[in-house]
């Protein structure tokens, strides 16, 4: 279980960095609060992705299993 949380946290770091870079660029482009506000928003984005990375990974796994079961169920009904 510990490995699951480490993998989820690592995925959270990667997703957080990508999302934070988009947030940072967007806040700078708007020009409303300056660089300090852009860094603040980007830092919160990274922190939240790191904290909830394992939960997001768990939901992806549950979703993939549900989607696979749904497709299997549809094929079973359609097949003659």
Backbone as CSV, one residue per row, in Angstrom:
resi,resn,N_x,N_y,N_z,CA_x,CA_y,CA_z,C_x,C_y,C_z
1,UNK,0.824,-1.194,0.000,0.000,0.000,0.000,0.873,1.265,0.000
2,UNK,1.990,1.183,0.694,2.875,2.342,0.745,3.410,2.671,-0.649
3,UNK,3.697,1.634,-1.433,4.202,1.855,-2.793,3.148,2.571,-3.636
4,UNK,1.884,2.211,-3.426,0.789,2.858,-4.143,0.787,4.363,-3.879
5,UNK,0.962,4.750,-2.618,0.969,6.172,-2.290,2.201,6.886,-2.831
6,UNK,3.342,6.204,-2.856,4.545,6.812,-3.428,4.390,7.020,-4.931
7,UNK,3.829,6.028,-5.604,3.606,6.169,-7.047,2.604,7.273,-7.307
8,UNK,1.535,7.309,-6.531,0.532,8.368,-6.679,1.114,9.749,-6.414
9,UNK,1.984,9.836,-5.419,2.623,11.117,-5.124,3.542,11.533,-6.263
10,UNK,4.280,10.580,-6.824,5.163,10.889,-7.957,4.348,11.353,-9.166
11,UNK,3.232,10.683,-9.432,2.352,11.140,-10.514,1.779,12.521,-10.200
12,UNK,1.487,12.758,-8.933,0.999,14.073,-8.523,2.022,15.171,-8.751
13,UNK,3.290,14.856,-8.519,4.361,15.836,-8.761,4.441,16.173,-10.245
14,UNK,4.404,15.148,-11.078,4.495,15.374,-12.529,3.284,16.176,-13.021
15,UNK,2.095,15.728,-12.639,0.886,16.444,-13.063,0.856,17.852,-12.478
16,UNK,1.309,17.991,-11.241,1.342,19.304,-10.598,2.279,20.271,-11.287
17,UNK,3.447,19.780,-11.683,4.402,20.653,-12.380,3.843,21.110,-13.727
18,UNK,3.237,20.176,-14.458,2.654,20.552,-15.750,1.514,21.554,-15.574
19,UNK,0.627,21.264,-14.637,-0.509,22.149,-14.409,-0.053,23.498,-13.862
20,UNK,0.931,23.480,-12.955,1.431,24.729,-12.371,2.083,25.612,-13.430
21,UNK,2.781,25.003,-14.383,3.382,25.830,-15.434,2.305,26.511,-16.275
22,UNK,1.221,25.792,-16.535,0.114,26.413,-17.271,-0.543,27.531,-16.467
23,UNK,-0.747,27.279,-15.177,-1.352,28.300,-14.307,-0.443,29.520,-14.227
24,UNK,0.854,29.294,-14.059,1.810,30.398,-13.950,1.788,31.271,-15.203
25,UNK,1.866,30.609,-16.372,1.853,31.380,-17.625,0.537,32.130,-17.812
26,UNK,-0.559,31.506,-17.444,-1.869,32.148,-17.611,-2.000,33.369,-16.707
27,UNK,-1.559,33.237,-15.441,-1.649,34.368,-14.509,-0.736,35.512,-14.955
28,UNK,0.426,35.191,-15.504,1.307,36.249,-16.004,0.702,36.939,-17.228
29,UNK,0.052,36.148,-18.082,-0.543,36.722,-19.286,-1.691,37.667,-18.942
30,UNK,-2.425,37.341,-17.881,-3.527,38.220,-17.476,-3.003,39.538,-16.933
31,UNK,-1.852,39.502,-16.265,-1.211,40.723,-15.802,-1.904,41.407,-14.643
32,UNK,-2.794,40.708,-13.952,-3.545,41.366,-12.884,-2.749,41.506,-11.593
33,UNK,-2.016,40.451,-11.181,-1.364,40.493,-9.881,0.142,40.474,-9.919
34,UNK,0.717,40.330,-11.062,2.165,40.309,-11.168,2.743,38.930,-10.936
35,UNK,4.063,38.898,-10.860,4.766,37.621,-10.759,4.548,36.960,-9.398
36,UNK,4.406,37.745,-8.342,4.210,37.168,-7.004,2.909,36.377,-6.941
37,UNK,1.856,36.921,-7.514,0.574,36.213,-7.512,0.633,34.966,-8.390
38,UNK,1.343,35.046,-9.498,1.486,33.886,-10.382,2.244,32.758,-9.678
39,UNK,3.298,33.097,-8.947,4.056,32.093,-8.196,3.185,31.496,-7.090
40,UNK,2.407,32.332,-6.421,1.512,31.877,-5.352,0.512,30.848,-5.886
41,UNK,-0.133,31.148,-6.990,-1.109,30.232,-7.571,-0.436,28.937,-8.048
42,UNK,0.741,29.058,-8.649,1.461,27.875,-9.122,1.900,26.992,-7.952
43,UNK,2.344,27.597,-6.860,2.765,26.833,-5.687,1.591,26.058,-5.088
44,UNK,0.433,26.697,-5.007,-0.745,25.993,-4.492,-1.167,24.866,-5.421
45,UNK,-1.032,25.071,-6.697,-1.377,24.024,-7.662,-0.492,22.803,-7.470
46,UNK,0.807,23.022,-7.349,1.733,21.908,-7.131,1.426,21.208,-5.810
47,UNK,1.221,21.978,-4.752,0.965,21.393,-3.429,-0.288,20.519,-3.438
48,UNK,-1.347,20.995,-4.053,-2.591,20.218,-4.071,-2.452,18.953,-4.909
49,UNK,-1.749,19.041,-6.032,-1.536,17.839,-6.846,-0.698,16.820,-6.093
50,UNK,0.312,17.264,-5.362,1.142,16.333,-4.591,0.320,15.683,-3.490
51,UNK,-0.478,16.462,-2.791,-1.274,15.920,-1.689,-2.327,14.927,-2.165
52,UNK,-2.946,15.185,-3.294,-4.043,14.348,-3.752,-3.667,13.433,-4.921
53,UNK,-2.382,13.317,-5.235,-1.938,12.490,-6.351,-2.332,11.031,-6.210
54,UNK,-2.204,10.472,-5.003,-2.553,9.066,-4.796,-4.051,8.849,-4.977
55,UNK,-4.855,9.801,-4.529,-6.306,9.661,-4.682,-6.716,9.749,-6.144
56,UNK,-6.087,10.640,-6.886,-6.381,10.754,-8.317,-6.009,9.458,-9.028
57,UNK,-4.852,8.881,-8.678,-4.451,7.625,-9.289,-5.447,6.517,-8.952
58,UNK,-5.919,6.480,-7.727,-6.906,5.464,-7.335,-8.190,5.620,-8.143
59,UNK,-8.639,6.845,-8.338,-9.853,7.064,-9.132,-9.636,6.668,-10.587
60,UNK,-8.445,6.910,-11.131,-8.147,6.475,-12.502,-8.215,4.960,-12.607
61,UNK,-7.646,4.270,-11.629,-7.663,2.804,-11.651,-9.095,2.293,-11.550
62,UNK,-9.873,2.829,-10.627,-11.272,2.413,-10.484,-12.046,2.722,-11.764
63,UNK,-11.792,3.866,-12.356,-12.462,4.227,-13.601,-12.108,3.297,-14.745
64,UNK,-10.834,2.939,-14.858,-10.420,2.017,-15.915,-11.034,0.631,-15.737
65,UNK,-11.099,0.164,-14.497,-11.739,-1.129,-14.235,-13.224,-1.053,-14.573
66,UNK,-13.885,0.027,-14.163,-15.304,0.194,-14.477,-15.558,0.272,-15.969
67,UNK,-14.694,0.979,-16.688,-14.848,1.083,-18.136,-14.655,-0.279,-18.807
68,UNK,-13.669,-1.024,-18.358,-13.433,-2.358,-18.928,-14.624,-3.275,-18.676
69,UNK,-15.154,-3.249,-17.464,-16.321,-4.084,-17.153,-17.539,-3.658,-17.963
70,UNK,-17.678,-2.369,-18.165,-18.797,-1.862,-18.957,-18.701,-2.339,-20.403
71,UNK,-17.506,-2.294,-20.967,-17.321,-2.745,-22.349,-17.528,-4.247,-22.479
72,UNK,-17.072,-4.982,-21.484,-17.302,-6.445,-21.504,-18.791,-6.737,-21.437
73,UNK,-19.504,-5.995,-20.609,-20.946,-6.173,-20.480,-21.669,-5.862,-21.773
74,UNK,-21.250,-4.812,-22.458,-21.884,-4.460,-23.738,-21.639,-5.529,-24.796
75,UNK,-20.424,-6.061,-24.849,-20.107,-7.093,-25.832,-20.902,-8.361,-25.573
76,UNK,-21.115,-8.685,-24.320,-21.857,-9.893,-23.986,-23.320,-9.772,-24.426
77,UNK,-23.886,-8.562,-24.355,-25.274,-8.360,-24.767,-25.411,-8.311,-26.286
78,UNK,-24.395,-7.798,-26.970,-24.474,-7.629,-28.421,-24.168,-8.930,-29.158
79,UNK,-23.280,-9.729,-28.616,-22.874,-10.965,-29.306,-24.058,-11.931,-29.427
80,UNK,-24.197,-12.611,-30.585,-25.326,-13.542,-30.751,-25.172,-14.827,-29.986
